[in-house]
Amino acid sequence: MLFMSKWETSPEYRSSNFQAFSRLPDGDPVADGDDSLQLLGRWHDLAGMSGVAIFACDDPEAIARWEIAWSATMDVEITPVVDDAGAKAIGAALQEGAGQ
């Protein structure tokens, strides 16, 4: 499954979050190196103190562990998402059902 994570931090945690993030190994989505998550991409709005990441993961508990690791200093929202192929397949199935 694919998950989109959106986060936003408040000014009082900005420095500590930058420090914590800068210590993570490259490509490692969580501080403890949880290998059940595959980070597909991460983008940062530094001026807005927010960002987004896309993870592939078949273990909902792993994505929850990631969220909990950061939720003390950030608002984190996790949403299941689909890629283009998944969206096209769902759209095609809906169109087939509407035509009956």
CNS distance restraints for C-alpha pairs under 8 A (distance, minus, plus):
assign (resid   1 and name CA) (resid  56 and name CA) 5.59 0.50 0.50
assign (resid   1 and name CA) (resid  57 and name CA) 5.41 0.50 0.50
assign (resid   1 and name CA) (resid  58 and name CA) 5.56 0.50 0.50
assign (resid   1 and name CA) (resid  80 and name CA) 7.29 0.50 0.50
assign (resid   1 and name CA) (resid  81 and name CA) 7.75 0.50 0.50
assign (resid   1 and name CA) (resid  82 and name CA) 7.80 0.50 0.50
assign (resid   2 and name CA) (resid  54 and name CA) 6.83 0.50 0.50
assign (resid   2 and name CA) (resid  55 and name CA) 5.65 0.50 0.50
assign (resid   2 and name CA) (resid  56 and name CA) 4.58 0.50 0.50
assign (resid   2 and name CA) (resid  57 and name CA) 6.34 0.50 0.50
assign (resid   2 and name CA) (resid  80 and name CA) 5.84 0.50 0.50
assign (resid   2 and name CA) (resid  81 and name CA) 5.41 0.50 0.50
assign (resid   2 and name CA) (resid  82 and name CA) 6.18 0.50 0.50
assign (resid   2 and name CA) (resid  83 and name CA) 7.88 0.50 0.50
assign (resid   3 and name CA) (resid  54 and name CA) 5.65 0.50 0.50
assign (resid   3 and name CA) (resid  55 and name CA) 5.20 0.50 0.50
assign (resid   3 and name CA) (resid  56 and name CA) 6.39 0.50 0.50
assign (resid   3 and name CA) (resid  57 and name CA) 7.44 0.50 0.50
assign (resid   3 and name CA) (resid  78 and name CA) 6.51 0.50 0.50
assign (resid   3 and name CA) (resid  79 and name CA) 5.50 0.50 0.50
assign (resid   3 and name CA) (resid  80 and name CA) 4.37 0.50 0.50
assign (resid   3 and name CA) (resid  81 and name CA) 5.45 0.50 0.50
assign (resid   4 and name CA) (resid  52 and name CA) 6.91 0.50 0.50
assign (resid   4 and name CA) (resid  53 and name CA) 5.73 0.50 0.50
assign (resid   4 and name CA) (resid  54 and name CA) 4.61 0.50 0.50
assign (resid   4 and name CA) (resid  55 and name CA) 6.49 0.50 0.50
assign (resid   4 and name CA) (resid  78 and name CA) 5.71 0.50 0.50
assign (resid   4 and name CA) (resid  79 and name CA) 5.17 0.50 0.50
assign (resid   4 and name CA) (resid  80 and name CA) 6.21 0.50 0.50
assign (resid   4 and name CA) (resid  81 and name CA) 6.34 0.50 0.50
assign (resid   5 and name CA) (resid  52 and name CA) 5.42 0.50 0.50
assign (resid   5 and name CA) (resid  53 and name CA) 5.12 0.50 0.50
assign (resid   5 and name CA) (resid  54 and name CA) 6.31 0.50 0.50
assign (resid   5 and name CA) (resid  55 and name CA) 7.82 0.50 0.50
assign (resid   5 and name CA) (resid  76 and name CA) 6.82 0.50 0.50
assign (resid   5 and name CA) (resid  77 and name CA) 5.65 0.50 0.50
assign (resid   5 and name CA) (resid  78 and name CA) 4.58 0.50 0.50
assign (resid   5 and name CA) (resid  79 and name CA) 6.49 0.50 0.50
assign (resid   6 and name CA) (resid  50 and name CA) 7.40 0.50 0.50
assign (resid   6 and name CA) (resid  51 and name CA) 5.78 0.50 0.50
assign (resid   6 and name CA) (resid  52 and name CA) 4.44 0.50 0.50
assign (resid   6 and name CA) (resid  53 and name CA) 6.68 0.50 0.50
assign (resid   6 and name CA) (resid  76 and name CA) 5.78 0.50 0.50
assign (resid   6 and name CA) (resid  77 and name CA) 5.20 0.50 0.50
assign (resid   6 and name CA) (resid  78 and name CA) 6.58 0.50 0.50
assign (resid   7 and name CA) (resid  50 and name CA) 5.33 0.50 0.50
assign (resid   7 and name CA) (resid  51 and name CA) 5.44 0.50 0.50
assign (resid   7 and name CA) (resid  52 and name CA) 6.36 0.50 0.50
assign (resid   7 and name CA) (resid  74 and name CA) 6.35 0.50 0.50
assign (resid   7 and name CA) (resid  75 and name CA) 5.52 0.50 0.50
assign (resid   7 and name CA) (resid  76 and name CA) 4.44 0.50 0.50
assign (resid   7 and name CA) (resid  77 and name CA) 6.33 0.50 0.50
assign (resid   8 and name CA) (resid  48 and name CA) 7.88 0.50 0.50
assign (resid   8 and name CA) (resid  49 and name CA) 5.74 0.50 0.50
assign (resid   8 and name CA) (resid  50 and name CA) 4.07 0.50 0.50
assign (resid   8 and name CA) (resid  51 and name CA) 6.64 0.50 0.50
assign (resid   8 and name CA) (resid  74 and name CA) 5.55 0.50 0.50
assign (resid   8 and name CA) (resid  75 and name CA) 5.32 0.50 0.50
assign (resid   8 and name CA) (resid  76 and name CA) 6.74 0.50 0.50
assign (resid   9 and name CA) (resid  13 and name CA) 6.46 0.50 0.50
assign (resid   9 and name CA) (resid  14 and name CA) 6.48 0.50 0.50
assign (resid   9 and name CA) (resid  49 and name CA) 5.59 0.50 0.50
assign (resid   9 and name CA) (resid  50 and name CA) 6.27 0.50 0.50
assign (resid   9 and name CA) (resid  73 and name CA) 6.47 0.50 0.50
assign (resid   9 and name CA) (resid  74 and name CA) 4.43 0.50 0.50
assign (resid   9 and name CA) (resid  75 and name CA) 6.29 0.50 0.50
assign (resid  10 and name CA) (resid  14 and name CA) 6.42 0.50 0.50
assign (resid  10 and name CA) (resid  49 and name CA) 7.15 0.50 0.50
assign (resid  10 and name CA) (resid  73 and name CA) 7.72 0.50 0.50
assign (resid  10 and name CA) (resid  74 and name CA) 7.00 0.50 0.50
assign (resid  11 and name CA) (resid  49 and name CA) 7.85 0.50 0.50
assign (resid  13 and name CA) (resid  17 and name CA) 5.93 0.50 0.50
assign (resid  13 and name CA) (resid  73 and name CA) 5.97 0.50 0.50
assign (resid  13 and name CA) (resid  74 and name CA) 7.82 0.50 0.50
assign (resid  14 and name CA) (resid  18 and name CA) 6.19 0.50 0.50
assign (resid  14 and name CA) (resid  49 and name CA) 7.20 0.50 0.50
assign (resid  15 and name CA) (resid  19 and name CA) 6.24 0.50 0.50
assign (resid  16 and name CA) (resid  20 and name CA) 6.15 0.50 0.50
assign (resid  17 and name CA) (resid  21 and name CA) 5.96 0.50 0.50
assign (resid  17 and name CA) (resid  73 and name CA) 7.36 0.50 0.50
assign (resid  18 and name CA) (resid  22 and name CA) 5.96 0.50 0.50
assign (resid  19 and name CA) (resid  23 and name CA) 6.53 0.50 0.50
assign (resid  20 and name CA) (resid  24 and name CA) 6.95 0.50 0.50
assign (resid  24 and name CA) (resid  28 and name CA) 6.46 0.50 0.50
assign (resid  24 and name CA) (resid  29 and name CA) 7.88 0.50 0.50
assign (resid  24 and name CA) (resid  30 and name CA) 7.34 0.50 0.50
assign (resid  24 and name CA) (resid  31 and name CA) 6.03 0.50 0.50
assign (resid  27 and name CA) (resid  39 and name CA) 6.75 0.50 0.50
assign (resid  28 and name CA) (resid  33 and name CA) 5.88 0.50 0.50
assign (resid  28 and name CA) (resid  34 and name CA) 7.88 0.50 0.50
assign (resid  28 and name CA) (resid  39 and name CA) 7.35 0.50 0.50
assign (resid  29 and name CA) (resid  33 and name CA) 6.89 0.50 0.50
assign (resid  29 and name CA) (resid  34 and name CA) 7.43 0.50 0.50
assign (resid  29 and name CA) (resid  37 and name CA) 7.15 0.50 0.50
assign (resid  29 and name CA) (resid  38 and name CA) 7.50 0.50 0.50
assign (resid  29 and name CA) (resid  39 and name CA) 6.00 0.50 0.50
assign (resid  29 and name CA) (resid  66 and name CA) 7.65 0.50 0.50
assign (resid  30 and name CA) (resid  34 and name CA) 6.20 0.50 0.50
assign (resid  30 and name CA) (resid  66 and name CA) 5.98 0.50 0.50
assign (resid  30 and name CA) (resid  69 and name CA) 7.56 0.50 0.50
assign (resid  31 and name CA) (resid  69 and name CA) 7.82 0.50 0.50
assign (resid  34 and name CA) (resid  62 and name CA) 7.38 0.50 0.50
assign (resid  36 and name CA) (resid  57 and name CA) 6.33 0.50 0.50
assign (resid  36 and name CA) (resid  58 and name CA) 7.63 0.50 0.50
assign (resid  36 and name CA) (resid  59 and name CA) 7.03 0.50 0.50
assign (resid  36 and name CA) (resid  62 and name CA) 6.49 0.50 0.50
assign (resid  37 and name CA) (resid  55 and name CA) 6.38 0.50 0.50
assign (resid  37 and name CA) (resid  56 and name CA) 6.08 0.50 0.50
assign (resid  37 and name CA) (resid  57 and name CA) 5.08 0.50 0.50
assign (resid  37 and name CA) (resid  62 and name CA) 6.69 0.50 0.50
assign (resid  37 and name CA) (resid  63 and name CA) 7.14 0.50 0.50
assign (resid  38 and name CA) (resid  55 and name CA) 5.45 0.50 0.50
assign (resid  38 and name CA) (resid  56 and name CA) 5.05 0.50 0.50
assign (resid  38 and name CA) (resid  57 and name CA) 6.37 0.50 0.50
assign (resid  39 and name CA) (resid  53 and name CA) 7.45 0.50 0.50
assign (resid  39 and name CA) (resid  54 and name CA) 6.29 0.50 0.50
assign (resid  39 and name CA) (resid  55 and name CA) 4.64 0.50 0.50
assign (resid  39 and name CA) (resid  56 and name CA) 6.57 0.50 0.50
assign (resid  40 and name CA) (resid  53 and name CA) 7.48 0.50 0.50
assign (resid  40 and name CA) (resid  54 and name CA) 5.46 0.50 0.50
assign (resid  40 and name CA) (resid  55 and name CA) 5.47 0.50 0.50
assign (resid  40 and name CA) (resid  56 and name CA) 6.91 0.50 0.50
assign (resid  41 and name CA) (resid  53 and name CA) 5.56 0.50 0.50
assign (resid  41 and name CA) (resid  54 and name CA) 5.49 0.50 0.50
assign (resid  41 and name CA) (resid  55 and name CA) 7.36 0.50 0.50
assign (resid  42 and name CA) (resid  51 and name CA) 7.47 0.50 0.50
assign (resid  42 and name CA) (resid  52 and name CA) 5.82 0.50 0.50
assign (resid  42 and name CA) (resid  53 and name CA) 4.13 0.50 0.50
assign (resid  42 and name CA) (resid  54 and name CA) 6.55 0.50 0.50
assign (resid  43 and name CA) (resid  51 and name CA) 5.59 0.50 0.50
assign (resid  43 and name CA) (resid  52 and name CA) 5.44 0.50 0.50
assign (resid  43 and name CA) (resid  53 and name CA) 6.29 0.50 0.50
assign (resid  44 and name CA) (resid  49 and name CA) 7.75 0.50 0.50
assign (resid  44 and name CA) (resid  50 and name CA) 6.18 0.50 0.50
assign (resid  44 and name CA) (resid  51 and name CA) 4.29 0.50 0.50
assign (resid  44 and name CA) (resid  52 and name CA) 6.62 0.50 0.50
assign (resid  45 and name CA) (resid  49 and name CA) 5.88 0.50 0.50
assign (resid  45 and name CA) (resid  50 and name CA) 5.20 0.50 0.50
assign (resid  45 and name CA) (resid  51 and name CA) 5.39 0.50 0.50
assign (resid  46 and name CA) (resid  50 and name CA) 6.52 0.50 0.50
assign (resid  46 and name CA) (resid  51 and name CA) 7.84 0.50 0.50
assign (resid  57 and name CA) (resid  62 and name CA) 7.54 0.50 0.50
assign (resid  57 and name CA) (resid  63 and name CA) 7.28 0.50 0.50
assign (resid  59 and name CA) (resid  63 and name CA) 6.96 0.50 0.50
assign (resid  60 and name CA) (resid  64 and name CA) 6.26 0.50 0.50
assign (resid  61 and name CA) (resid  65 and name CA) 6.11 0.50 0.50
assign (resid  62 and name CA) (resid  66 and name CA) 6.36 0.50 0.50
assign (resid  63 and name CA) (resid  67 and name CA) 6.25 0.50 0.50
assign (resid  64 and name CA) (resid  68 and name CA) 6.09 0.50 0.50
assign (resid  65 and name CA) (resid  69 and name CA) 6.10 0.50 0.50
assign (resid  66 and name CA) (resid  70 and name CA) 6.83 0.50 0.50
assign (resid  67 and name CA) (resid  71 and name CA) 5.84 0.50 0.50
assign (resid  67 and name CA) (resid  76 and name CA) 6.45 0.50 0.50
assign (resid  67 and name CA) (resid  78 and name CA) 7.76 0.50 0.50
assign (resid  68 and name CA) (resid  72 and name CA) 7.27 0.50 0.50
assign (resid  70 and name CA) (resid  74 and name CA) 6.08 0.50 0.50
assign (resid  70 and name CA) (resid  76 and name CA) 7.58 0.50 0.50
assign (resid  71 and name CA) (resid  75 and name CA) 5.91 0.50 0.50
assign (resid  71 and name CA) (resid  76 and name CA) 6.06 0.50 0.50
assign (resid  82 and name CA) (resid  86 and name CA) 5.39 0.50 0.50
assign (resid  82 and name CA) (resid  87 and name CA) 6.08 0.50 0.50
assign (resid  83 and name CA) (resid  87 and name CA) 6.19 0.50 0.50
assign (resid  84 and name CA) (resid  88 and name CA) 6.06 0.50 0.50
assign (resid  85 and name CA) (resid  89 and name CA) 6.19 0.50 0.50
assign (resid  86 and name CA) (resid  90 and name CA) 6.20 0.50 0.50
assign (resid  87 and name CA) (resid  91 and name CA) 6.02 0.50 0.50
assign (resid  88 and name CA) (resid  92 and name CA) 5.99 0.50 0.50
assign (resid  89 and name CA) (resid  93 and name CA) 6.15 0.50 0.50
assign (resid  90 and name CA) (resid  94 and name CA) 6.19 0.50 0.50
assign (resid  91 and name CA) (resid  95 and name CA) 6.19 0.50 0.50
assign (resid  92 and name CA) (resid  96 and name CA) 6.18 0.50 0.50
assign (resid  93 and name CA) (resid  97 and name CA) 6.24 0.50 0.50
assign (resid  94 and name CA) (resid  98 and name CA) 6.15 0.50 0.50
assign (resid  95 and name CA) (resid  99 and name CA) 6.25 0.50 0.50
assign (resid  96 and name CA) (resid 100 and name CA) 6.83 0.50 0.50
